[in-house]
Amino acid sequence: MCNFIGRKRELEAMNAFYNRPGFQMTILYGRRRVGKSTLLQRFAEGKKTIYYTAVRSSSQRNLELLGNRVMEVLAPDLRGLAFRSYEQLFSFVGARCREERIVFIIDEFPYMAETDKSLLSVMQKYIDMEWLHGNMYLFLCGSSVSFMEDEVLSEKSPLYGRRTSQIALKPFDFLEAAQFVPHYTAEEKAITYGVTGGIAKYLSLFDENKSLDENLQELFFSNYGYMYEEPINILTQEFRSISSYSAIIEAVAAGRTKLNEIADLTKLETSAVSHAVANLVNTGILKKDYAITDEGNKRKVKYSLADHMFRFWYQFVAPHIDIIDMGAGHLHYERVVKPRISGYMGEVFEDMCRYYTLLLGVRGKLPCLVTTTGKWWGTNPSKKEETDIDVVGLDLVSKEAVLGECKFRNEVLDKKVFEQLKDRHGLIDHRYRVVKYLLFSKSGFSDWILEQQEKEDILVIDLEEMYRAVDTPHA
């Protein structure tokens, strides 16, 4: 799909900085395939731009390739002349930026900086001594989130304090993701989001002229499909030895959410698991979850897959590589995967509902201004059993809350589900007063629920209604 979708706020911010006089510097980073390069290319349209994507090679090779690009843009008549150092190159670019507005983009910047430890300091020197007096708009872009945060943005970085803006590019939300498959049903749009995690590259691979089943079979369940080895490709790019990382992800995908549980299943030392998990969190593959309103309780810390694509792949592709390699992936999909997709989507649907609750809050559709959402889990003392609340939305100022339950099932949501939710209202922090119950359902609601909405302070939201919220602030 070649149409440019979303990123309206990011483009508006980038163009606003472009239109300001003087030196500007934006640090753009985010996980691989999220759409950073596409965004930069879109922004650069119609602007005089030096765009260079660094390569995994020597410092000298990157200097040579970057120099070639600089000469192509700024002095095409002199192509073939080489820069002997980054200092020489930066001085040349800086001189030209005094005459006109030039966008200078270095994509995959960590590849350059990791092979030349002096590069950040050299860049700092030229920003301070020359570029600040010109009209350059500098972009440093990278997929290594930890490098960009620790080496470029942190206080220890030579570039600290030089940036004028930063953009941590996130995956598309479920509403934006739906724009890639506009003719799908609401359920099909949700599943498309659920297996891609809102990653731009993966969404662009869906052929809207093919059914959801056809797209999933071709992308995931064929050994020539793009997604067939994608998680392994990403891990190989991020880490030197991937076996332990893959085992940890597989354990989390199987429901092991605590460090000791992961260590038990993988047979790895807890210290090794802790180190690897921290790296996976930094890369955005895993996330550290806290029970909302109980964030200080260290016993209530869980790890889950932040990246839905990884969870889908490790649940349905990784254990069945042999049958896919035999060319029978379509049978595996029809008989094993398709019947279980609704169950898989439960966790994805909860994430969608928490986002939608925030959307309702900022649009004034709730009795309180919900500014944060999360999930609560723990023990119900009255029943002496473990339980959870799918959606908790908090107004931190008025100390009011909304509670929600989410069901991605073929059956309508009925009275029993609501009564179970209502029974849990006393479990979150007692300082918050519950002012509304939100019921989210893929398949609608029973007559009792619809009749009792006003009396019981219930707000019902089905999947179709969630996808009608197309005027999202991020669209």
C-alpha positions in Angstrom: 0.0 0.0 0.0 1.7 3.2 -1.2 -0.6 5.9 0.4 0.9 7.7 3.4 -1.2 7.1 6.4 -1.3 8.9 9.8 1.6 10.8 11.5 -0.3 14.1 11.2 0.9 15.4 14.5 4.5 14.4 13.9 4.5 16.1 10.5 2.9 19.2 11.8 5.6 19.5 14.6 8.5 18.8 12.1 7.2 21.4 9.7 6.7 23.9 12.5 10.4 23.5 13.4 11.4 23.7 9.8 9.6 27.0 9.5 11.5 28.5 12.5 14.6 30.4 11.5 18.0 29.2 12.6 19.4 25.8 13.6 17.0 23.1 14.6 17.7 19.5 15.7 15.2 16.7 16.1 16.1 13.3 17.6 13.8 10.7 16.1 13.8 7.1 17.3 11.6 4.1 17.6 11.6 0.3 17.1 12.4 -1.2 13.7 9.7 -1.1 11.0 7.7 1.5 12.9 7.9 3.9 10.0 10.6 6.4 10.9 12.2 6.5 7.4 8.9 6.8 5.7 8.0 9.7 7.9 11.3 11.4 7.2 11.0 10.9 3.5 7.5 12.3 3.5 8.7 15.4 5.5 11.6 15.9 3.1 9.4 16.1 0.0 9.9 19.5 -1.6 12.8 20.5 0.7 16.5 20.7 0.0 17.6 17.6 1.9 20.8 15.6 2.5 19.4 12.2 3.4 21.9 9.5 4.4 21.1 6.1 5.8 24.2 4.8 7.7 25.4 1.3 7.1 26.9 -1.4 9.3 30.4 -0.9 8.2 33.6 1.0 9.1 33.7 4.6 10.0 35.7 5.3 6.8 33.0 3.7 4.7 30.2 5.7 6.3 32.3 8.9 5.8 32.8 8.0 2.1 29.1 7.3 1.5 27.9 10.3 3.4 30.4 12.5 1.6 29.1 11.2 -1.8 25.5 12.1 -0.7 26.6 15.6 0.5 28.3 16.3 -2.8 25.3 15.0 -4.9 23.0 17.5 -3.1 25.2 20.5 -2.4 27.9 20.4 -5.2 26.9 18.0 -8.0 29.6 19.5 -10.3 32.2 18.4 -7.8 31.1 14.8 -7.3 34.1 12.6 -6.9 35.9 14.8 -4.5 36.2 13.0 -1.1 36.2 14.3 2.5 39.2 13.2 4.6 37.3 13.5 7.9 33.9 14.3 9.4 35.3 17.6 10.5 35.9 18.6 6.9 32.5 17.3 5.9 30.7 19.0 8.7 32.4 22.3 8.0 31.5 22.1 4.3 27.8 21.4 5.1 27.7 24.1 7.8 29.0 26.8 5.3 26.3 26.0 2.8 23.6 26.1 5.5 24.5 29.7 6.2 23.2 30.5 2.7 20.0 28.5 2.7 17.7 26.2 4.7 18.9 22.6 4.3 17.6 19.5 6.0 20.4 17.2 7.0 19.1 13.7 7.9 21.3 10.9 9.2 19.1 7.7 9.4 20.3 4.7 11.5 22.7 7.1 13.2 23.9 4.5 15.8 25.6 2.6 13.0 27.9 5.6 12.5 28.4 6.5 16.1 29.2 3.0 17.3 32.1 2.7 15.0 33.5 6.2 15.7 33.5 7.0 19.4 34.5 10.6 18.7 31.7 11.4 16.3 29.3 12.7 19.0 31.9 15.1 20.3 32.9 16.2 16.8 29.2 16.9 16.1 28.8 18.8 19.3 31.8 21.0 18.3 30.3 21.9 15.0 26.8 22.6 16.4 28.2 25.0 18.9 30.8 26.7 16.7 29.2 26.7 13.3 25.8 25.2 12.8 24.1 27.3 15.4 24.8 30.4 13.2 23.2 28.8 10.1 19.9 27.4 8.9 20.4 23.7 9.2 17.6 21.4 10.3 19.4 18.3 11.6 17.7 15.0 12.2 19.5 12.1 14.0 17.4 9.0 13.6 17.8 5.5 15.0 16.2 2.1 15.7 18.4 1.3 18.6 16.2 2.9 21.3 18.6 2.2 24.1 21.5 3.9 22.1 19.4 6.9 21.2 18.2 7.4 24.8 21.5 6.6 26.5 24.1 8.0 24.1 22.3 10.8 22.3 19.6 12.1 24.7 21.0 11.5 28.1 22.9 14.0 30.3 26.2 12.1 29.7 25.9 12.7 25.9 28.1 15.3 24.2 24.9 16.3 22.4 22.9 16.9 25.6 21.0 20.2 25.5 21.5 20.7 21.7 18.3 19.2 20.5 15.3 21.4 19.9 12.8 18.5 19.8 12.6 14.8 20.1 10.1 12.3 18.7 9.8 8.8 20.1 7.8 7.3 17.2 5.2 4.8 18.4 3.2 2.1 16.6 -0.1 3.1 15.1 -3.1 2.8 17.5 -5.9 0.5 16.4 -7.9 3.3 14.7 -5.0 4.4 12.6 -4.1 0.8 11.8 -7.6 0.3 10.4 -6.8 2.8 7.6 -4.6 0.3 6.0 -7.5 -2.1 5.5 -10.5 0.2 5.1 -12.8 -2.4 3.5 -12.4 -5.0 6.3 -15.1 -5.5 8.9 -14.5 -4.1 12.4 -13.5 -7.6 13.7 -11.1 -8.1 10.8 -9.6 -4.6 11.4 -9.1 -5.5 15.1 -7.4 -8.8 14.2 -5.2 -7.1 11.7 -4.1 -4.7 14.4 -3.7 -7.6 16.9 -1.3 -9.5 14.7 0.8 -6.5 13.6 0.9 -4.5 16.8 0.3 -1.4 14.7 3.7 -1.5 13.1 3.6 0.4 9.8 5.7 -2.0 7.8 3.6 -5.0 8.7 0.3 -3.2 8.0 1.6 -2.0 4.6 2.0 -5.7 3.6 -1.7 -6.4 3.9 -3.3 -6.6 0.5 -6.7 -5.0 0.9 -7.9 -6.9 -2.2 -7.4 -10.2 -0.3 -9.3 -11.6 2.6 -7.9 -11.5 6.1 -7.4 -15.3 6.0 -5.5 -15.0 2.8 -3.2 -12.3 4.1 -2.5 -14.1 7.3 -1.7 -17.4 5.6 0.6 -15.7 3.0 2.4 -13.5 5.5 2.8 -15.8 8.6 2.1 -19.4 7.6 4.1 -19.7 4.4 7.9 -20.2 4.5 8.2 -17.5 1.9 6.0 -15.0 3.8 7.5 -11.8 5.1 6.5 -12.5 8.7 7.6 -16.1 8.7 11.0 -15.3 10.3 10.5 -11.6 11.2 10.9 -11.9 15.0 14.2 -13.8 14.6 15.4 -11.2 12.1 14.7 -8.4 14.6 16.4 -10.3 17.5 19.4 -10.9 15.3 19.7 -7.2 14.5 19.3 -6.2 18.1 21.4 -8.9 20.0 24.5 -10.9 19.4 23.2 -14.2 20.8 19.5 -14.7 20.4 18.8 -18.1 21.8 18.2 -17.0 25.4 16.2 -14.0 24.3 14.0 -16.2 22.1 13.5 -18.6 25.0 12.4 -15.8 27.3 10.0 -14.3 24.8 8.5 -17.8 24.3 8.1 -18.2 28.0 6.3 -14.8 28.3 4.1 -15.7 25.3 3.2 -18.9 27.2 2.0 -16.9 30.2 5.0 -16.8 32.4 4.9 -13.2 33.7 7.4 -13.1 36.6 11.2 -13.4 36.5 11.3 -16.6 38.6 8.6 -18.2 36.4 10.6 -17.3 33.3 13.8 -18.7 34.8 12.1 -21.9 35.8 10.7 -22.6 32.3 13.8 -21.5 30.4 16.3 -23.1 32.8 18.3 -19.9 32.8 19.9 -18.2 35.8 17.6 -15.6 37.3 20.4 -12.9 36.9 20.7 -13.7 33.2 16.9 -13.6 32.8 16.8 -10.2 34.6 19.5 -8.8 32.3 17.9 -10.1 29.1 14.4 -9.0 30.2 15.7 -5.4 30.8 17.2 -5.4 27.3 13.9 -6.7 25.8 12.0 -3.9 27.6 14.4 -1.3 26.2 13.8 -2.5 22.7 10.0 -2.4 23.2 9.5 -6.1 22.8 8.5 -6.7 26.5 6.9 -4.3 28.9 6.9 -4.1 32.7 3.3 -3.9 34.0 2.1 -2.6 37.4 -1.3 -3.1 38.9 -2.8 0.4 38.6 -3.2 2.2 42.0 -0.8 -0.4 43.4 2.3 0.7 41.5 4.4 0.7 44.7 3.7 -3.0 45.4 6.8 -4.8 44.0 5.0 -8.2 44.3 2.5 -6.9 41.7 5.0 -6.6 38.8 4.5 -8.6 35.7 6.2 -8.8 32.3 4.2 -9.1 29.1 4.8 -8.7 25.4 4.4 -5.1 24.4 4.7 -6.2 20.8 1.6 -8.1 19.7 3.2 -9.4 16.6 5.8 -11.2 18.7 3.1 -12.7 20.9 1.1 -13.9 17.9 4.2 -15.4 16.2 5.5 -17.2 19.3 2.1 -18.6 20.0 1.1 -19.8 16.5 4.1 -19.8 14.2 7.2 -20.8 16.3 5.8 -24.1 17.7 4.7 -25.2 14.2 7.6 -24.3 11.9 7.9 -27.9 10.7 4.4 -28.1 9.3 4.7 -24.7 7.7 8.0 -25.8 6.1 6.2 -28.8 4.7 3.9 -26.4 2.8 0.9 -27.2 5.1 0.7 -23.9 6.8 -2.7 -23.2 5.4 -4.0 -26.4 7.1 -2.4 -25.3 10.4 -4.0 -21.9 10.1 -7.5 -23.2 9.3 -7.5 -26.0 11.9 -5.5 -24.5 14.8 -5.0 -20.8 14.5 -8.3 -19.5 13.2 -10.5 -21.2 15.9 -8.2 -19.7 18.6 -7.9 -16.1 17.3 -10.8 -14.8 19.4 -9.0 -16.2 22.5 -5.7 -14.6 21.4 -7.4 -11.3 20.8 -8.6 -11.0 24.4 -5.4 -9.3 25.6 -5.2 -7.1 22.4 -8.9 -6.1 22.9 -8.1 -5.0 26.5 -5.3 -2.7 25.2 -7.7 -1.3 22.6 -10.3 -0.6 25.2 -7.9 1.1 27.6 -6.9 3.4 24.7 -10.5 4.0 23.8 -11.3 4.9 27.5 -8.6 7.6 27.3 -10.2 8.8 24.1 -13.6 9.1 25.8 -12.0 10.9 28.7 -10.3 13.6 26.6 -13.5 14.1 24.6 -15.6 14.7 27.6 -17.7 11.6 27.1 -17.2 10.3 30.7 -18.2 11.8 34.1 -14.6 12.5 34.9 -11.5 13.5 33.1 -9.7 10.2 32.7 -6.0 10.9 32.2 -4.5 7.5 32.8 -5.6 3.9 32.3 -4.3 0.5 33.3 -5.3 -2.9 34.6 -5.7 -4.0 38.2 -5.0 -7.5 39.5 -4.7 -9.0 42.9 -6.7 -10.9 45.6 -10.4 -10.4 46.3 -10.4 -10.7 50.1 -14.1 -11.3 50.3 -13.9 -14.3 48.0 -10.3 -15.3 48.8 -9.4 -15.6 45.1 -7.2 -14.0 42.5 -9.1 -11.6 40.1 -8.5 -8.6 37.8 -10.2 -5.6 36.3 -9.5 -5.2 32.6 -9.9 -1.4 32.4 -9.3 1.1 35.2 -9.5 4.8 34.1 -8.5 7.4 36.7 -9.1 11.1 37.2 -6.0 11.9 39.3 -7.4 15.3 40.3 -11.0 14.5 41.3 -10.0 11.0 42.6 -12.8 9.4 40.5 -12.5 6.2 38.4 -14.3 4.2 35.8 -14.0 0.4 35.6 -14.4 -1.7 32.5 -14.7 -5.2 31.3 -13.8 -6.4 27.8 -15.1 -9.5 26.0 -13.9 -10.4 22.5 -16.4 -13.3 22.1 -19.1 -14.4 19.8 -21.6 -14.4 22.7 -23.4 -11.2 23.9 -22.1 -9.7 27.1 -24.7 -10.4 29.8 -25.8 -9.6 33.4 -23.3 -12.0 35.0 -20.3 -10.2 33.5 -21.6 -6.8 34.8 -22.3 -8.1 38.3 -18.8 -9.6 38.5 -17.3 -6.2 37.5 -19.5 -4.3 40.0 -18.5 -6.7 42.7 -14.8 -5.7 42.2 -15.3 -2.0 42.6 -13.9 -1.9 46.1 -10.6 -3.5 45.1 -8.8 -0.5 43.7 -7.4 2.2 45.9 -10.1 3.3 48.3 -9.3 7.0 47.6 -11.0 6.7 44.2 -14.8 6.8 43.8 -16.2 4.7 40.9 -18.5 6.9 38.8 -19.1 4.7 35.7 -18.9 1.1 34.5 -17.7 0.5 30.9 -18.7 -2.7 29.1 -16.9 -3.5 25.9 -18.1 -6.3 23.6 -17.3 -7.6 20.2 -20.8 -9.1 19.8 -23.2 -6.8 21.6 -25.1 -6.9 24.8 -28.1 -8.8 26.3 -31.4 -7.1 26.7 -30.9 -6.8 30.5 -27.7 -4.8 30.0 -29.3 -2.5 27.5 -32.4 -2.0 29.8 -30.3 -1.3 32.9 -27.8 1.2 31.4 -29.1 4.3 33.1 -30.0 2.7 36.4 -26.6 1.1 36.9 -24.4 3.8 35.4 -23.3 1.5 32.6 -21.8 2.7 29.3 -21.9 0.0 26.6 -19.5 0.1 23.7 -19.3 -2.5 20.9 -16.5 -3.0 18.4 -18.4 -1.2 15.6 -18.8 1.9 17.8 -15.1 1.9 18.7 -14.2 2.0 15.0 -16.6 4.8 14.3 -14.2 7.0 16.4 -12.2 7.8 13.3 -11.5 11.4 14.2 -8.8 10.3 16.8 -6.4 12.9 17.9 -3.5 10.9 16.3 -5.1 10.4 12.9 
